[in-house]
């Protein structure tokens, strides 16, 4: 009875956040901390992000923290993404299941921008000084299976942005549920992501001399890129050796275009996986329009993985490729996981 009351309370909380953070066109493009939107892991990205109700393991800390509740034993994972413009994104996480308590995990995502030469109004061609901006997200996640059908998870994140003598820090939270009615392999997921207070840049980099008086302007505060996510999954084949599923998500972004996401996965013998997905935004330009073709940022994705059992440890290597159009190089995710 107490679990039913707690679940009802959590659902009502999520729904209240949905109402409070409902998006509108006036908000588009006004949020900061965009590193929160960079995904983690090769499985979810190969399936177009449509894993809200089927995510598991370390990746779940990004997609839906409730998925971490199904973890058995301890898992460590590392993901590398060679991002656009020579930017590198690296993530490392570890999580463990504690009997009678739930599953707890933590991780760190680091976005390395690379070296940039400083320019100023006085030296527009460069001062000779080099700086290297970095964006860091540290997370702590707790998940638990309330009943045989319902899982709950919460993810707390600390955000820090350091851009050459100017810094901003903040916190954000994800709250998620997964419901498995045990009916023909159906699963349902719900998550509110990146909910938190405003952030603001400050630091000596803002210092100016105005009429021989040192001044420091106050930067405008900015919101986090929060979203409301609803997903469904369906295992249409599960005979013990062959597993195949379809999944779909709808992401209502409060500060950017909404996304429809679809994915498919086939796993043989629990060791070999093939995946594919697609992202579509209602606000995307027509990809066949020659004028706007360079603005096309969403599309197909695919990938796969192989798991190797080795002396009580399962080692998994995964890869995914994501289409981004002609503006940037297509994204490629490389993931290594160890479960023991």
VOBA-1610 file (N, C-alpha, C; in pm, whole numbers, padded with zeros to 5 digits, always signed):
BEGIN
Unk+00083-00121+00000Unk+00000+00000+00000Unk+00087+00126+00000Unk+00195+00123+00080Unk+00279+00241+00088Unk+00347+00269-00046Unk+00383+00163-00122Unk+00445+00182-00252Unk+00346+00245-00350Unk+00219+00201-00344Unk+00118+00259-00434Unk+00101+00408-00405Unk+00101+00443-00277Unk+00088+00584-00240Unk+00209+00664-00287Unk+00330+00607-00271Unk+00451+00676-00313Unk+00455+00693-00464Unk+00416+00587-00536Unk+00414+00594-00683Unk+00316+00701-00729Unk+00197+00704-00668Unk+00098+00805-00705Unk+00151+00945-00678Unk+00219+00963-00565Unk+00276+01094-00532Unk+00380+01136-00635Unk+00467+01044-00674Unk+00570+01075-00771Unk+00510+01110-00907Unk+00410+01033-00949Unk+00345+01062-01078Unk+00282+01201-01077Unk+00214+01235-00967Unk+00153+01368-00957Unk+00259+01477-00962Unk+00377+01451-00900Unk+00487+01547-00904Unk+00535+01568-01046Unk+00553+01457-01118Unk+00598+01466-01257Unk+00498+01543-01341Unk+00369+01514-01324Unk+00267+01583-01401Unk+00263+01732-01369Unk+00287+01768-01243Unk+00291+01910-01206Unk+00408+01979-01271Unk+00522+01912-01280Unk+00638+01969-01347Unk+00610+01984-01496Unk+00539+01888-01553Unk+00502+01897-01694Unk+00422+02023-01722Unk+00325+02052-01633Unk+00242+02170-01651Unk+00322+02298-01634Unk+00411+02297-01534Unk+00488+02418-01505Unk+00588+02450-01614Unk+00639+02346-01681Unk+00743+02367-01780Unk+00696+02339-01922Unk+00568+02354-01946Unk+00518+02337-02082Unk+00582+02442-02172Unk+00627+02398-02287Unk+00703+02488-02374Unk+00615+02575-02462Unk+00676+02675-02523Unk+00609+02757-02623Unk+00714+02814-02716Unk+00670+02867-02831Unk+00763+02913-02935Unk+00852+03027-02888Unk+00807+03106-02793Unk+00886+03219-02747Unk+01011+03175-02671Unk+01013+03050-02623Unk+01126+03000-02546Unk+01234+02935-02635Unk+01204+02908-02759Unk+01295+02832-02844Unk+01432+02898-02852Unk+01536+02822-02823Unk+01673+02871-02835Unk+01720+02959-02722Unk+01646+02965-02611Unk+01684+03056-02502Unk+01752+02985-02385Unk+01763+02852-02388Unk+01824+02780-02277Unk+01974+02763-02297Unk+02046+02749-02187Unk+02189+02722-02192Unk+02219+02581-02146Unk+02344+02556-02104Unk+02387+02424-02056Unk+02350+02314-02154Unk+02379+02338-02282Unk+02340+02243-02385Unk+02415+02110-02377Unk+02522+02105-02298Unk+02593+01978-02281Unk+02503+01873-02214Unk+02398+01917-02144Unk+02304+01823-02085Unk+02232+01740-02190Unk+02223+01793-02312Unk+02150+01725-02419Unk+02237+01628-02498Unk+02368+01632-02478Unk+02456+01540-02550Unk+02437+01401-02492Unk+02391+01304-02571Unk+02358+01172-02516Unk+02481+01092-02475Unk+02454+00985-02403Unk+02558+00897-02351Unk+02529+00755-02397Unk+02630+00684-02448Unk+02615+00543-02480Unk+02578+00516-02624Unk+02616+00397-02671Unk+02595+00359-02811Unk+02460+00291-02835Unk+02405+00222-02735Unk+02278+00154-02758Unk+02166+00254-02783Unk+02150+00350-02692Unk+02041+00446-02706Unk+02054+00533-02830Unk+02176+00575-02861Unk+02194+00660-02979Unk+02174+00582-03107Unk+02209+00452-03110Unk+02185+00370-03229Unk+02037+00355-03256Unk+01955+00358-03149Unk+01810+00342-03162Unk+01739+00475-03168Unk+01810+00579-03207Unk+01748+00710-03225Unk+01703+00775-03096Unk+01753+00727-02982Unk+01711+00782-02854Unk+01579+00727-02804Unk+01520+00633-02878Unk+01388+00581-02842Unk+01399+00465-02745Unk+01460+00491-02629Unk+01482+00384-02531Unk+01428+00421-02393Unk+01335+00511-02388Unk+01288+00562-02259Unk+01233+00450-02171Unk+01165+00351-02230Unk+01105+00243-02152Unk+01185+00115-02157Unk+01294+00111-02237Unk+01372-00012-02252Unk+01518+00005-02212Unk+01557+00121-02163Unk+01696+00144-02127Unk+01735+00065-02003Unk+01863+00034-01992Unk+01912-00040-01877Unk+02061-00010-01859Unk+02115-00048-01744Unk+02257-00030-01719Unk+02297+00116-01704Unk+02428+00141-01723Unk+02484+00275-01704Unk+02416+00379-01792Unk+02383+00343-01915Unk+02319+00438-02008Unk+02191+00497-01950Unk+02122+00420-01868Unk+01994+00465-01814Unk+02009+00593-01732Unk+02126+00619-01679Unk+02145+00740-01600Unk+02123+00864-01687Unk+02140+00851-01819Unk+02111+00963-01909Unk+01968+00956-01962Unk+01925+00840-02013Unk+01796+00833-02084Unk+01677+00834-01990Unk+01680+00749-01888Unk+01572+00742-01790Unk+01628+00672-01667Unk+01649+00743-01555Unk+01716+00682-01439Unk+01643+00561-01384Unk+01514+00545-01413Unk+01441+00428-01365Unk+01498+00299-01423Unk+01559+00307-01542Unk+01613+00187-01605Unk+01732+00129-01531Unk+01794+00207-01444Unk+01909+00157-01368Unk+01866+00054-01264Unk+01737+00051-01230Unk+01688-00040-01126Unk+01703-00186-01165Unk+01708-00216-01294Unk+01717-00356-01339Unk+01859-00409-01341Unk+01956-00326-01305Unk+02096-00369-01307Unk+02121-00481-01207Unk+02197-00580-01249Unk+02240-00687-01162Unk+02391-00678-01143Unk+02436-00688-01020Unk+02579-00679-00993Unk+02630-00536-01004Unk+02749-00522-01059Unk+02814-00392-01076Unk+02854-00374-01221Unk+02837-00253-01271Unk+02872-00223-01409Unk+02952-00095-01417Unk+03053-00094-01501Unk+03130+00026-01531Unk+03127+00046-01682Unk+03123+00171-01727Unk+03112+00199-01869Unk+03189+00325-01906Unk+03240+00326-02028Unk+03309+00443-02083Unk+03259+00467-02225Unk+03225+00592-02256Unk+03179+00628-02390Unk+03261+00745-02443Unk+03300+00734-02569Unk+03374+00842-02635Unk+03298+00886-02759Unk+03283+01018-02774Unk+03218+01077-02891Unk+03308+01183-02950Unk+03365+01160-03071Unk+03436+01267-03141Unk+03331+01363-03199Unk+03306+01472-03131Unk+03198+01563-03168Unk+03244+01655-03281Unk+03159+01746-03322Unk+03193+01836-03431Unk+03298+01939-03388Unk+03365+02000-03486Unk+03463+02106-03464Unk+03575+02063-03368Unk+03618+01937-03379Unk+03727+01884-03298Unk+03697+01886-03147Unk+03570+01885-03112Unk+03529+01876-02973Unk+03520+01728-02934Unk+03571+01694-02816Unk+03563+01557-02765Unk+03468+01551-02646Unk+03384+01447-02645Unk+03293+01423-02534Unk+03322+01286-02476Unk+03356+01281-02349Unk+03387+01155-02282Unk+03298+01139-02159Unk+03253+01016-02137Unk+03170+00986-02021Unk+03220+00859-01955Unk+03228+00861-01823Unk+03258+00741-01745Unk+03158+00730-01632Unk+03107+00608-01613Unk+03011+00586-01506Unk+03027+00450-01443Unk+02981+00437-01321Unk+02983+00309-01249Unk+02858+00301-01162Unk+02800+00182-01153Unk+02679+00164-01072Unk+02679+00024-01014Unk+02612+00007-00901Unk+02604-00123-00836Unk+02468-00141-00772Unk+02420-00265-00774Unk+02293-00299-00711Unk+02318-00344-00569Unk+02241-00289-00474Unk+02254-00323-00333Unk+02124-00388-00289Unk+02132-00513-00247Unk+02013-00590-00211Unk+01935-00520-00100Unk+01805-00506-00121Unk+01718-00445-00022Unk+01721-00293-00021Unk+01808-00232-00099Unk+01819-00086-00101Unk+01785-00028-00237Unk+01835-00090-00343Unk+01816-00038-00478Unk+01948-00033-00551Unk+01956+00049-00651Unk+02077+00062-00731Unk+02125+00206-00726Unk+02253+00224-00704Unk+02311+00357-00697Unk+02427+00365-00794Unk+02440+00479-00861Unk+02546+00496-00959Unk+02589+00641-00970Unk+02702+00661-01030Unk+02754+00795-01052Unk+02830+00801-01182Unk+02846+00922-01234Unk+02917+00936-01360Unk+02966+01077-01382Unk+03049+01092-01483Unk+03103+01223-01520Unk+03108+01234-01671Unk+03050+01341-01723Unk+03057+01374-01866Unk+03142+01499-01881Unk+03244+01491-01964Unk+03334+01604-01984Unk+03338+01639-02133Unk+03305+01764-02163Unk+03310+01815-02300Unk+03432+01904-02312Unk+03529+01859-02391Unk+03654+01934-02410Unk+03647+02008-02543Unk+03644+02140-02536Unk+03629+02222-02657Unk+03757+02227-02738Unk+03873+02215-02672Unk+04000+02228-02741Unk+04060+02366-02721Unk+04176+02387-02781Unk+04249+02514-02764Unk+04191+02623-02854Unk+04174+02744-02795Unk+04123+02861-02867Unk+04214+02979-02837Unk+04251+03055-02938Unk+04333+03174-02916Unk+04245+03290-02873Unk+04288+03359-02768Unk+04213+03472-02715Unk+04217+03591-02811Unk+04102+03652-02832Unk+04092+03777-02908Unk+04017+03879-02823Unk+04050+04004-02840Unk+03984+04112-02766Unk+03953+04226-02862Unk+03883+04328-02809Unk+03855+04445-02891Unk+03984+04517-02931Unk+04081+04512-02840Unk+04209+04578-02869Unk+04295+04492-02960Unk+04287+04359-02944Unk+04367+04265-03025Unk+04274+04168-03096Unk+04204+04214-03200Unk+04109+04126-03270Unk+04178+04011-03343Unk+04307+04023-03370Unk+04380+03916-03438Unk+04444+03817-03340Unk+04422+03837-03212Unk+04473+03744-03111Unk+04575+03808-03020Unk+04570+03766-02894Unk+04665+03818-02795Unk+04785+03726-02775Unk+04778+03607-02834Unk+04882+03508-02811Unk+04851+03414-02697Unk+04751+03446-02617Unk+04711+03359-02507Unk+04616+03250-02559Unk+04632+03130-02507Unk+04550+03016-02546Unk+04468+02971-02425Unk+04339+02944-02448Unk+04256+02891-02340Unk+04178+02771-02393Unk+04136+02685-02300Unk+04068+02559-02336Unk+03940+02546-02254Unk+03826+02588-02308Unk+03699+02577-02234Unk+03664+02430-02207Unk+03596+02408-02097Unk+03548+02274-02064Unk+03411+02283-01999Unk+03328+02184-02028Unk+03194+02173-01974Unk+03184+02038-01905Unk+03144+02037-01778Unk+03143+01915-01700Unk+03007+01892-01635Unk+02960+01768-01642Unk+02837+01729-01575Unk+02867+01606-01489Unk+02852+01621-01357Unk+02869+01510-01264Unk+02731+01465-01217Unk+02707+01335-01215Unk+02573+01289-01177Unk+02578+01180-01070Unk+02474+01177-00989Unk+02453+01073-00889Unk+02310+01023-00905Unk+02294+00890-00923Unk+02165+00833-00959Unk+02124+00726-00859Unk+01996+00727-00825Unk+01938+00621-00741Unk+01814+00566-00810Unk+01802+00433-00813Unk+01686+00370-00876Unk+01643+00250-00794Unk+01515+00218-00803Unk+01461+00105-00726Unk+01338+00049-00794Unk+01324-00081-00785Unk+01202-00146-00833Unk+01102-00148-00718Unk+00997-00066-00729Unk+00896-00060-00623Unk+00814-00189-00618Unk+00775-00236-00736Unk+00700-00361-00748Unk+00761-00440-00863Unk+00704-00555-00893Unk+00753-00634-01006Unk+00729-00562-01138Unk+00641-00463-01138Unk+00603-00394-01263Unk+00655-00252-01273Unk+00685-00187-01161Unk+00715-00044-01161Unk+00856-00016-01108Unk+00931+00062-01184Unk+01063+00108-01142Unk+01065+00260-01137Unk+01142+00312-01042Unk+01153+00456-01025Unk+01300+00493-01016Unk+01336+00612-01068Unk+01474+00657-01058Unk+01482+00808-01052Unk+01585+00857-00984Unk+01610+01001-00979Unk+01758+01025-01002Unk+01788+01126-01078Unk+01926+01158-01117Unk+01955+01302-01079Unk+02056+01325-00995Unk+02097+01459-00956Unk+02227+01493-01027Unk+02234+01612-01086Unk+02350+01651-01165Unk+02407+01784-01119Unk+02539+01791-01115Unk+02609+01916-01090Unk+02674+01959-01221Unk+02647+02082-01262Unk+02692+02134-01392Unk+02795+02243-01368Unk+02906+02236-01440Unk+03007+02340-01429Unk+03061+02373-01568Unk+03058+02502-01602Unk+03109+02550-01731Unk+03222+02649-01704Unk+03337+02624-01764Unk+03455+02708-01744Unk+03504+02756-01880Unk+03488+02885-01905Unk+03523+02942-02035Unk+03614+03062-02013Unk+03741+03037-01988Unk+03844+03140-01981Unk+03808+03255-01888Unk+03824+03235-01761Unk+03803+03337-01658Unk+03656+03374-01638Unk+03568+03294-01696Unk+03424+03311-01675Unk+03366+03172-01647Unk+03286+03161-01542Unk+03236+03031-01501Unk+03088+03039-01464Unk+03022+02924-01476Unk+02883+02910-01432Unk+02865+02771-01375Unk+02790+02761-01265Unk+02764+02632-01202Unk+02615+02623-01169Unk+02565+02502-01166Unk+02424+02482-01135Unk+02395+02336-01106Unk+02269+02308-01075Unk+02225+02172-01049Unk+02100+02144-01131Unk+02080+02017-01164Unk+01963+01975-01239Unk+01922+01836-01194Unk+01796+01802-01220Unk+01743+01672-01176Unk+01663+01607-01287Unk+01674+01473-01294Unk+01587+01392-01378Unk+01504+01303-01288Unk+01377+01285-01322Unk+01289+01194-01250Unk+01222+01104-01353Unk+01226+00972-01331Unk+01171+00882-01431Unk+01100+00761-01372Unk+01010+00703-01454Unk+00938+00581-01421Unk+00942+00487-01540Unk+00940+00359-01512Unk+00919+00257-01616Unk+00813+00161-01563Unk+00712+00136-01645Unk+00603+00044-01609Unk+00601-00071-01709Unk+00615-00192-01657Unk+00611-00313-01740Unk+00491-00396-01695Unk+00381-00391-01770Unk+00260-00463-01729Unk+00270-00614-01748Unk+00383-00661-01802Unk+00403-00805-01828Unk+00294-00858-01920Unk+00267-00779-02022Unk+00165-00814-02121Unk+00226-00803-02260Unk+00260-00919-02318Unk+00315-00925-02453Unk+00440-00837-02470Unk+00524-00832-02368Unk+00650-00760-02380Unk+00636-00609-02387Unk+00524-00555-02341Unk+00500-00411-02347Unk+00570-00341-02231Unk+00622-00220-02255Unk+00680-00137-02150Unk+00649+00009-02178Unk+00631+00086-02072Unk+00599+00228-02083Unk+00696+00308-01998Unk+00738+00425-02047Unk+00832+00507-01973Unk+00790+00652-01968Unk+00827+00719-01860Unk+00797+00861-01842Unk+00915+00925-01769Unk+00962+01039-01818Unk+01073+01107-01752Unk+01065+01257-01774Unk+01095+01332-01669Unk+01118+01476-01678Unk+01268+01496-01663Unk+01330+01561-01760Unk+01475+01572-01763Unk+01521+01718-01753Unk+01635+01735-01686Unk+01705+01865-01678Unk+01620+01973-01612Unk+01554+01936-01504Unk+01474+02032-01428Unk+01562+02091-01318Unk+01571+02223-01314Unk+01653+02286-01212Unk+01648+02438-01221Unk+01714+02505-01127Unk+01713+02653-01126Unk+01799+02712-01236Unk+01787+02841-01255Unk+01865+02912-01357Unk+02013+02913-01323Unk+02094+02928-01427Unk+02239+02942-01409Unk+02281+03081-01454Unk+02403+03121-01415Unk+02452+03255-01448Unk+02604+03255-01453Unk+02660+03316-01555Unk+02805+03327-01567Unk+02856+03444-01483Unk+02976+03425-01429Unk+03042+03533-01355Unk+03192+03506-01358Unk+03270+03608-01322Unk+03414+03590-01317Unk+03490+03711-01365Unk+03623+03707-01348Unk+03706+03821-01382Unk+03712+03848-01531Unk+03667+03753-01611Unk+03665+03775-01756Unk+03569+03884-01798Unk+03475+03921-01710Unk+03381+04028-01739Unk+03435+04167-01703Unk+03548+04172-01637Unk+03599+04299-01587Unk+03632+04396-01702Unk+03590+04522-01685Unk+03613+04627-01784Unk+03660+04755-01713Unk+03720+04842-01791Unk+03753+04976-01741Unk+03664+05075-01815Unk+03576+05142-01739Unk+03484+05237-01799Unk+03508+05373-01736Unk+03557+05466-01819Unk+03590+05602-01771Unk+03684+05594-01651Unk+03787+05511-01669Unk+03892+05493-01568Unk+03842+05429-01437Unk+03723+05370-01446Unk+03667+05303-01329Unk+03649+05155-01361Unk+03707+05063-01279Unk+03687+04920-01304Unk+03542+04879-01274Unk+03483+04809-01368Unk+03344+04763-01351Unk+03335+04617-01392Unk+03235+04549-01342Unk+03208+04411-01379Unk+03060+04397-01411Unk+03023+04388-01539Unk+02883+04371-01576Unk+02824+04242-01518Unk+02694+04243-01497Unk+02623+04125-01446Unk+02561+04052-01563Unk+02595+03925-01580Unk+02544+03846-01691Unk+02398+03808-01669Unk+02327+03792-01779Unk+02187+03749-01773Unk+02180+03602-01731Unk+02085+03568-01646Unk+02063+03429-01609Unk+01999+03353-01725Unk+02019+03222-01727Unk+01961+03141-01834Unk+01903+03012-01776Unk+01802+02959-01846Unk+01733+02837-01804Unk+01807+02713-01853Unk+01770+02599-01796Unk+01823+02471-01840Unk+01732+02412-01947Unk+01786+02326-02035Unk+01706+02272-02147Unk+01618+02155-02103Unk+01516+02185-02023Unk+01429+02081-01968Unk+01340+02020-02075Unk+01294+01899-02049Unk+01206+01830-02143Unk+01118+01731-02070Unk+01008+01694-02135Unk+00915+01593-02086Unk+00917+01479-02189Unk+00939+01356-02143Unk+00959+01244-02233Unk+00862+01131-02203Unk+00799+01080-02307Unk+00707+00967-02296Unk+00750+00862-02397Unk+00758+00735-02354Unk+00805+00631-02443Unk+00731+00500-02426Unk+00739+00417-02530Unk+00676+00285-02528Unk+00768+00187-02598Unk+00773+00064-02549Unk+00852-00041-02611Unk+00771-00169-02623Unk+00809-00253-02720Unk+00733-00377-02743Unk+00829-00486-02791Unk+00842-00594-02713Unk+00923-00709-02752Unk+00836-00802-02836Unk+00846-00791-02969Unk+00759-00873-03053Unk+00816-01012-03079Unk+00942-01036-03036Unk+01002-01168-03048Unk+01091-01193-02928Unk+01064-01302-02856Unk+01146-01339-02740Unk+01129-01488-02716Unk+01214-01567-02780Unk+01206-01713-02769Unk+01320-01773-02688Unk+01390-01687-02612Unk+01500-01735-02532Unk+01636-01712-02596Unk+01644-01728-02729Unk+01770-01704-02799Unk+01762-01579-02886Unk+01646-01553-02941Unk+01626-01435-03025Unk+01537-01335-02953Unk+01583-01211-02950Unk+01504-01103-02890Unk+01499-00987-02987Unk+01379-00941-03018Unk+01363-00827-03109Unk+01256-00734-03052Unk+01283-00604-03058Unk+01186-00509-03004Unk+01179-00384-03089Unk+01067-00317-03077Unk+01043-00186-03137Unk+01014-00088-03024Unk+01053+00038-03043Unk+01030+00138-02938Unk+01009+00274-03001Unk+00941+00360-02927Unk+00917+00496-02974Unk+00911+00593-02858Unk+00953+00715-02883Unk+00952+00822-02782Unk+00891+00947-02841Unk+00832+01026-02754Unk+00800+01165-02788Unk+00867+01253-02683Unk+00951+01346-02730Unk+01020+01437-02639Unk+00967+01578-02660Unk+00904+01631-02558Unk+00856+01769-02562Unk+00963+01857-02500Unk+01042+01923-02585Unk+01148+02012-02538Unk+01090+02149-02509Unk+01122+02203-02394Unk+01069+02333-02356Unk+01142+02450-02420Unk+01263+02426-02475Unk+01340+02536-02532Unk+01396+02504-02670Unk+01347+02397-02731Unk+01388+02363-02867Unk+01276+02282-02931Unk+01293+02244-03056Unk+01187+02173-03128Unk+01159+02037-03065Unk+01031+01997-03067Unk+00994+01867-03015Unk+01045+01756-03108Unk+01066+01637-03052Unk+01123+01527-03127Unk+01033+01403-03120Unk+01021+01337-03235Unk+00965+01202-03241Unk+01083+01109-03268Unk+01092+01002-03190Unk+01205+00911-03201Unk+01155+00768-03211Unk+01216+00691-03301Unk+01179+00551-03317Unk+01302+00465-03325Unk+01293+00340-03277Unk+01410+00253-03280Unk+01371+00107-03286Unk+01467+00024-03327Unk+01449-00120-03332Unk+01579-00188-03291Unk+01565-00308-03231Unk+01684-00381-03184Unk+01662-00530-03201Unk+01768-00599-03244Unk+01766-00745-03250Unk+01889-00796-03177Unk+01868-00889-03083Unk+01977-00945-03004Unk+01972-01097-03019Unk+02086-01156-03053Unk+02095-01301-03068Unk+02180-01359-02955Unk+02121-01456-02885Unk+02191-01529-02780Unk+02242-01438-02668Unk+02184-01321-02654Unk+02224-01228-02551Unk+02362-01169-02569Unk+02424-01192-02685Unk+02563-01150-02706Unk+02583-01058-02826Unk+02499-01074-02928Unk+02521-00999-03052Unk+02398-00914-03082Unk+02419-00784-03101Unk+02307-00692-03117Unk+02322-00607-03242Unk+02210-00585-03311Unk+02200-00491-03422Unk+02088-00393-03391Unk+02111-00264-03419Unk+02014-00162-03383Unk+02002-00056-03492Unk+01886+00008-03496Unk+01864+00118-03590Unk+01759+00211-03533Unk+01760+00337-03579Unk+01663+00433-03528Unk+01648+00552-03620Unk+01556+00640-03581Unk+01530+00760-03660Unk+01478+00870-03568Unk+01526+00992-03591Unk+01480+01113-03521Unk+01407+01203-03619Unk+01293+01256-03576Unk+01222+01351-03662Unk+01167+01464-03577Unk+01189+01586-03623Unk+01138+01704-03555Unk+01034+01772-03641Unk+00921+01806-03581Unk+00816+01875-03656Unk+00860+02012-03703Unk+00965+02067-03642Unk+01013+02199-03678Unk+01131+02195-03773Unk+01172+02073-03816Unk+01284+02063-03909Unk+01245+02114-04046Unk+01339+02170-04123Unk+01312+02208-04260Unk+01298+02084-04347Unk+01244+02102-04463Unk+01230+01993-04558Unk+01369+01951-04607Unk+01410+01823-04587Unk+01544+01782-04628Unk+01564+01786-04778Unk+01455+01791-04857Unk+01467+01797-05002Unk+01475+01941-05054Unk+01462+02036-04963Unk+01470+02177-05000Unk+01616+02217-05011Unk+01663+02253-05131Unk+01804+02285-05150Unk+01848+02404-05067Unk+01757+02495-05040Unk+01792+02614-04963Unk+01822+02578-04819Unk+01744+02482-04762Unk+01754+02452-04620Unk+01824+02320-04590Unk+01880+02254-04692Unk+01933+02120-04667Unk+02045+02122-04562Unk+02121+02230-04552Unk+02231+02235-04456Unk+02183+02251-04312Unk+02053+02279-04296Unk+02001+02295-04161Unk+01942+02165-04105Unk+01947+02058-04186Unk+01888+01931-04144Unk+01978+01865-04040Unk+01931+01846-03918Unk+02015+01796-03809Unk+01971+01662-03756Unk+01859+01608-03801Unk+01809+01483-03748Unk+01790+01384-03861Unk+01800+01255-03828Unk+01785+01155-03932Unk+01808+01015-03879Unk+01869+00931-03963Unk+01886+00790-03932Unk+02003+00766-03837Unk+01997+00650-03772Unk+02107+00605-03687Unk+02110+00453-03691Unk+02225+00397-03669Unk+02235+00251-03660Unk+02358+00216-03578Unk+02368+00089-03539Unk+02483+00044-03460Unk+02471-00101-03422Unk+02561-00145-03338Unk+02561-00283-03294Unk+02653-00302-03175Unk+02655-00424-03124Unk+02739-00454-03010Unk+02765-00602-02997Unk+02869-00637-02924Unk+02902-00775-02897Unk+02944-00787-02751Unk+02894-00891-02685Unk+02927-00918-02544Unk+03010-01044-02534Unk+03119-01036-02459Unk+03212-01148-02444Unk+03219-01186-02297Unk+03166-01304-02258Unk+03181-01350-02119Unk+03326-01393-02096Unk+03384-01347-01985Unk+03524-01376-01960Unk+03549-01388-01810Unk+03560-01511-01761Unk+03594-01537-01620Unk+03504-01462-01522Unk+03373-01475-01541Unk+03279-01411-01451Unk+03251-01265-01479Unk+03317-01209-01582Unk+03296-01070-01621Unk+03243-01066-01763Unk+03139-00986-01787Unk+03086-00968-01922Unk+03140-00837-01979Unk+03215-00848-02087Unk+03271-00731-02155Unk+03190-00703-02279Unk+03146-00580-02295Unk+03062-00542-02408Unk+03125-00425-02484Unk+03133-00441-02616Unk+03182-00335-02703Unk+03068-00294-02796Unk+03038-00163-02801Unk+02925-00115-02880Unk+02966+00006-02964Unk+02894+00023-03075Unk+02921+00133-03167Unk+02788+00184-03221Unk+02781+00315-03245Unk+02664+00371-03314Unk+02705+00487-03403Unk+02629+00505-03510Unk+02649+00615-03606Unk+02519+00693-03614Unk+02528+00825-03606Unk+02410+00912-03609Unk+02423+01016-03719Unk+02324+01024-03805Unk+02321+01124-03912Unk+02297+01262-03854Unk+02371+01362-03902Unk+02350+01500-03858Unk+02334+01596-03975Unk+02331+01548-04097Unk+02316+01636-04212Unk+02449+01686-04264Unk+02445+01796-04338Unk+02564+01847-04405Unk+02637+01956-04326Unk+02580+01998-04214Unk+02642+02105-04137Unk+02764+02053-04061Unk+02749+01939-03994Unk+02855+01882-03912Unk+02885+01740-03958Unk+02999+01687-03914Unk+03028+01547-03938Unk+02929+01460-03860Unk+02893+01346-03918Unk+02802+01255-03849Unk+02864+01207-03718Unk+02780+01189-03616Unk+02829+01149-03485Unk+02854+00999-03478Unk+02963+00961-03412Unk+02996+00821-03389Unk+03028+00800-03241Unk+02957+00706-03179Unk+02975+00676-03037Unk+03046+00542-03022Unk+03146+00539-02935Unk+03219+00417-02904Unk+03204+00390-02754Unk+03155+00271-02720Unk+03124+00240-02580Unk+03185+00107-02539Unk+03240+00106-02419Unk+03292-00016-02358Unk+03226-00032-02222Unk+03169-00152-02196Unk+03103-00179-02068Unk+03160-00307-02007Unk+03168-00309-01877Unk+03209-00428-01804Unk+03110-00453-01691Unk+03051-00573-01688Unk+02955-00609-01583Unk+03012-00726-01504Unk+03013-00712-01373Unk+03071-00817-01290Unk+02999-00827-01155
//
